[in-house]
Amino acid sequence: MKINWNSKYFTIAVYATLSVVVSAVAIMLIFNFEKVSEKLTFFTTVATPLIIGVFCAYLLNPLMMKIENGLFGKWAGSESSKVRGRARAFALTITMLLVLAALLLMIVLVIPQLVTNIVAIFNNMDSYIATVRSFIIKIAGDYPQLAEFLGNPLDDFSKFIKGIWDQYSGELLGFAGNVANGVWAVIDTLKNVFIGLTLSVYLLAKKEMFVGQTKKLVFAFVKADKAQRFLGVCREASKKFLGSIVGKIVEAFVVAMFVFIGCTIMQMPYAPLIAVIMFVFNLIPFIGPFIGCIPCCLLLLLSANPLNALWFAIFEVILQTVDGNIIAPWILGDSTGLPAVWILISIIIGGGLFGMLGMFLGVPVCAVIYMLFKDFIENKLRKRKLPRHTGQYVGDVGYITADYVYDESELSAEPQTPAKMPFREVVRQKRIALSQKHRERDKDIFSKRK
């Protein structure tokens, strides 16, 4: 008997079977969550160097290609594979030397100052307590009514210090153990970074082969038209993702340089360490700079002049205002295309799931998802011949009925005026228009000669 595979009942049976299988797997995962999480933790630990290697290769590829096409452009365009390989080898070597120099500089700037500051904080703890005690005595002498109202705050402060000592003196050994664990975690992270960078060297050296193998795999399992559409979507998503990350790194570096210069001019201590801290936290959009300002202010509070913390906070507010209105639009433009509420949501979710790394990658990942979902919705609306602009759905939508058809000729986005565009985008569009004008002129000249 011949089975009708396209029958309605067979389709229902397939969907029902899939629903049962998915439900059973979900139930097994819920009741064995601890074992599954242990397996996932083990898998993440093993796969961390691989993930770091792929991510480093992905981030360093634009820099390597700029060096290859800029410094070794003649070799890169040669017909000889040996000459092209020579250009790739030199460009890759320069790229890795720059990365290692940046990592070494960051380690040299951060680690010694961090150790020195921790030791200084413990050595100067008595002087900090004496400073606070003298401040309380001075306030009590100048304002006896306030001291009487608070009920001898000096005795309360002494009890407070004694209570802290009694409570936490037994935990100093535990703190030392935590410091040792932290040092071991840093060493383990550096080991994974070193392995990842080594892997990224191989990936960058033969990147065309790996990309070709990936495309070959896509075309082997997907029809040609769908494969082309999939690769086009991947290119657009990669462009937005990479542009957002690289732009944010450049912006954070520029802001960190301004922080270093400002702290040096104001003669504040720990200027290199504060600049590195602000660089790391500036990678987190929107709220990162204000989070990074807290440890910097605490560090300056424990310095010889605690007023440095106040001046630094004022300087940081001014710098973030300049960054938000001048530096970031100039470097990034509108690289994410995300509304502010989605940026906050992506930071909260990414930070809750993956910590600092999730806060850094949450925005570009959300931008890619937002772009894909927006394209999906607009394609659905285009097929139904409905308006695609959000502004056309604000207010009363009673005019959209079952027989309503939107004219495709009117379906165009509101042109963006140059005043709303980043400066780089205005220059780019002017160049495109000028080159188009030159091409049309050359075409007319050629047709006349012909």
N, C-alpha and C positions, 0 to 999 in steps of 0.2 A: 504494500500500500504506500502510495506516495504522500509524503507529509507536506502540508502547505505551511512553509516556514514564515510566510507573510501574513498569516491569519491573525485576527484580532486576539483570539484566545491564547495563542502562543506568545504574543507580545506581553499580554497580561501575566502569563505564567513566568516569563523571564523576569519581569519587574518584581513580582512577588518573591521569587527565589532570591534575587539580589537584595531585597529588603530584609529577608530573613537572615541571610548571611551577614549583612552589615550590622544588623541588630545583635546577632550572636557574637560577632567580633567586638562590638562596643561593650557588651555585658562582660565578656572575658577581660577586656582591658580595665574596666571599672573595678572588678573584684580582685584583679591581680595587679593593682596599680603600683604597689611597692616594687614588685619584681620587674615590672615593665620599666619603671623609672630607674632602677638599678642598671638594667640593660642599656637604657638610653644614655645614662651617665657614662657607662663604660664605653659605649660607642662614640659618644662625644669626645671623651678623653683620647681615644685612639685616633679619631678623625680630625682632631684639632689642628695638627700640623698640616694635614692635607687641605683643610678649609683655609688656613692662613696662607698657604702657598698659592692656591687658586685666587684668593682675594688680592694678595700682593701682586700677582701677575696681572690681574685685571686692572688694578690701580696704576701700576708702573708702565703698562703698555703705551699710554699716550705720551709719557715722558720719553720713553725709549724711541718711539717713532719720530718724535720731534727732533731728537738728537741725530737719529739715523738719516732722516730726510734733510736736516739742516746742515750738519757738519760733514756728513758723508753722502750727500745727495748724488754725486756723480757715481760713486760705487754702488749705491742702492739701485740706481737706474740702469746698471750695466746688464748686458745680455749674458754674461758669464756668471754661473752659479757660485763659483769660488769668490769672485769679487763681491757679489751680493752677500755671501756668507761672511766675508771680511768686514763689510759695513755693519752687519748685524752684531758680530762679535765685539767690535769696538764700541758701538752704541750701548750694548748690554753691559759691557764692562764699566763704562762711564756712569750708567744709571745705577748700578749696584754700588759703586764707590760713593756716589752722592748719598744713597740711602744709608750705607754704613757710617758715613761721616756724620749724617744728621742724627742717627741713633747714638753714636759715640758722644757727640756733643751734648745731647740731652742727658745721657747718663752722667757725664762729667759735671754738668751743671747742677743736676738734681741730687744725686746720691750723696756727695760729700756735704753739701749744705743741709740736706735733710738729717743726716747723722749728727752734724754739728749742732743743729737747732734742737734736736731731741735731748742731747746731752746738756746743752745750755739751759733748757727749760728745767731739767731736774736739778742742775747745780744752782740755779737762781731761784728755786722755789721759796727758800727762806726770805730772800729779798722781796719777792712778790707779795708774800704774806705781810712782811713788815711795811711795805708801801701801802697796802690796803688798810692795815691797822692805823698807820699815821694819818691816812686820809679820814678814817672814821673819827679819830681823836680830834682832828682839826675841825671837822663838821660839828662834832659835839660841843667843842669850845666856842665856835662862832654862833651856833644856834642852840642854846641850852633848852629852849622850849621844845625844839624838835627831838633832842635827846631824851627829855623827860617824857614826851609823848610816846617815843619808841621803846622806852624802858631799858636804858643802858645798853645800847647796841654793841658796845665793845665786848661785854661779857657774852652776849649772844654770838658774836663773831668767834670768840675763843672757843665756845662750846661747839660751834659749827666746824671749826678746823679740827678740834679734838675728835669729834664724831667721824669726820672723814678719815682721819688717820686710823682710828680704831676699826672702822669698817673695811678699809681698803689696804691696810698694811699687810694683811695676810694674802692679798691677791697680787703682790708684786711679782712673786715667782710665776704666777699664771700669766702676768703681763709679759714677763721675759720669754715664756714659752710661746706666747702669741707672736712676739716679735720674731722669734726663731722660725715659726711657721710661715710668717709673712715673707721673711728673707728666702726661705725655701720655695715659696710660691712664685716669687719674683724670678728666682733662678730657673724654675720649671717653665715659666712663661718665656724667658729669654731663650731657653732650649727649643721650645716650640717655634718661636719666631725664627731662630737660626735654621731649623729644619725646613720651615715654610719658605724662607728666602732661597734656600738651596733648591727646593722644588720649583720655585717660581723662575729660577734661572733656566731650567730645562724647558718649562712651559713657554717662556718668552723666546727662547732660541728657536723652537720649532712651532711657533704659534700658528702659522698657516696650515701646517699638517693637522694639528689638533682641531682647528676650526673646520677644515675640510672633512675630517672624519665625523664631526658632529653633524654637518650638513648632509653627508652621505647617509648617516643613520636616519635622519629625518625623512629624506626622500625615499628610503627603503621601506618605511612603514606608513607614509602618508602620501596621498595623491598630490600630483605636482602643483595644482592650483592652491590647494590648502597648505602645502609645504611652503610655497612662496609667500602666502599671506602670513603664515606663522613666523617665518624668518623676518619679514618686514616688521611685524609687531615686536619681535625680539630686538631688532635694531633700534627701533624708536624707544623701547623701554630701557635698553642699555645706554642709549644716548642721554636720556633724562636722568637715569640713576647715576651714571658716571659724572655727568656735568654737575649734578647737585653735590656729590661727594668731593670732587676735586675743587670746585668753587668754594665749598665750605672750608676745606683745608687751607686754601690760599687766603681766604678772608681771616681765618683764625690766626694764621701766621702774621699777617699784616697788623692785626690788633695786638698780638703779643709783642711785636716790635715797638709799637707805640707805647705799650705798658712799660717795656724795659727802658725806653728813652725817657718817659715821664718819671719813672721811679729814680732813674739816675740823675736827672735834672733836679728833682726835689730832695736828692741825697737820702733816699730811703734805703734801709738795709734789705738784704735778701732779694735784690732786683732780679737776678737771673732766675731764682727759684719761683718768684711771683710771676714772671713772664711765662715760664713753662706751665705753671698751674693754670693761668688764664688761657694759654693756648689750648690745653686739653679741654677745659670746660667751655671754651668758645666753639668747639666742634659740635656742642649740643645747641640746637637752635632755640631761640626765644628765651628760655629760662636758664641756660647753661652759664652765661656770664655772671648772673646774680648768685647762682650757687657757688661758682668759683670765687666770688668776692668774699664769701664768709671765711674760708680758711686763711685767705690772705690777710684779712683784717685781724683775725685772731693772732696770726703770726706777728703782725706789726704791733698789736697790743702788748705783747710780751717783750718788745724791743726796749731800747733805752728811752725812746720818746713815744709814749702811747698815742699821742696826738697824730702820729703818722697814719694810724688806722682811719681816723676821721678824714684826713686829707686824701687818703687813697680812695675812700668810699666816694667822696665828691668827684675826684678825678675819674673814677670808673663810671659814674653816672653820666658825666659829660662825654666820655669816650664812647659809651654805648649809644648815646644820642647821635653822635657823629657817625658811628658805625651803621646804625639803623637807617639813617637818612642819606648818607653819602657813600661810605665804603661798600656796604653790602649790595645796594642797587647797582653800583658801578662794576663790581666783580661778578655778582651772581645774576643780576637782572631778575627775571622771573623764572628761575630754573626749575622750581618745584611746581608752580602753578596751583598751590594748595591754599585754600582759605585758612585764616589763623586758627579757627576752631579745630580743623583737621590736623594742623601742626601740633597743637596741644594734646589732642587725643593720641596721635602717633607717639609722641614723647612719653606720655603716661603709660601706654600699653607696652611700648618697647622697653622702657625702663623697668616696669614691673616684671616682665618675662625674662629679660636678658641683661639687666643692669645697665652699666655705663655704655657698653657696646650697643645694646638695644636702643638707648636714647639717641646714640649717634646715627645708627642705620634706620631707625624707625621712620624718620621723615622721608628719605629717598625711597624706601620701600613703599610707604603709603602713597607717595607721589606717583610711582609706577602703577600701583593698584588703582588709584584714582583715575589716571589716564586711560587704562584699559577698560575700566568700568564705564567711564564717560563715553569712550568710543563705541562700546557695546550698546549703550542706551541710545546714542545718537543714530547708530545704524538701524536699530529697531524702529525709531521714530521716522527715519527716512523711508524705510520700507512701507510704513503705514501712512506715509505722506502727511506727517504732522510736523509742527514747528519743532526745531531742535534747540532754540535759544531759551535759557531759563527765564529771561525777562518776559517772554511771551506767555509764561504760565503764572506770573505774578498778578494777583487780583482775580477778577472774574474770568472763568474759563468756560462759561456757558455756551460760547460760540463753537466750541469743539464738540460736534455731534457725530453720530454714526456715519453720516454721508459727507462729513467735512473733508475737504482735500486742500492741503496747503500747496501753493504754487512753488515749484522747485526754483523758478527763476528769482523768486523773492527770498529764497532760503540762503541768505548770506549773512555772515557775522558783521556786526557793526564795526566799521574800520577804526582801527586804533590810531589816534592822532599822535604825531611825533612827541607832543608834550607828555603823553602817558607812557611812552616807550623809554627804555634805557638808552643811554647815549650810544652804546655800541650797536644796538639794534637799528637805530636811525642811520648810523654810518653804513651798516651792512646793507640796508635796503636801498640807500642811495647808490652804493656801488653796484648792486644788482641792476637797478634801473639804468645806470650809466652804461654798464656792459651790454645790456639788452639794446640800448640805443645804438651803440657802436656796431653790434652784430647786424642790426637792421640796415645801418648805413653801408656796411661792407657788402651786405647781400644785394642792396640796390646797385652799388657800383659794379659788382660782379655781373649782375643781370644786364646792365647797360652795355658792358664790354662784350658780353656774349651776343 
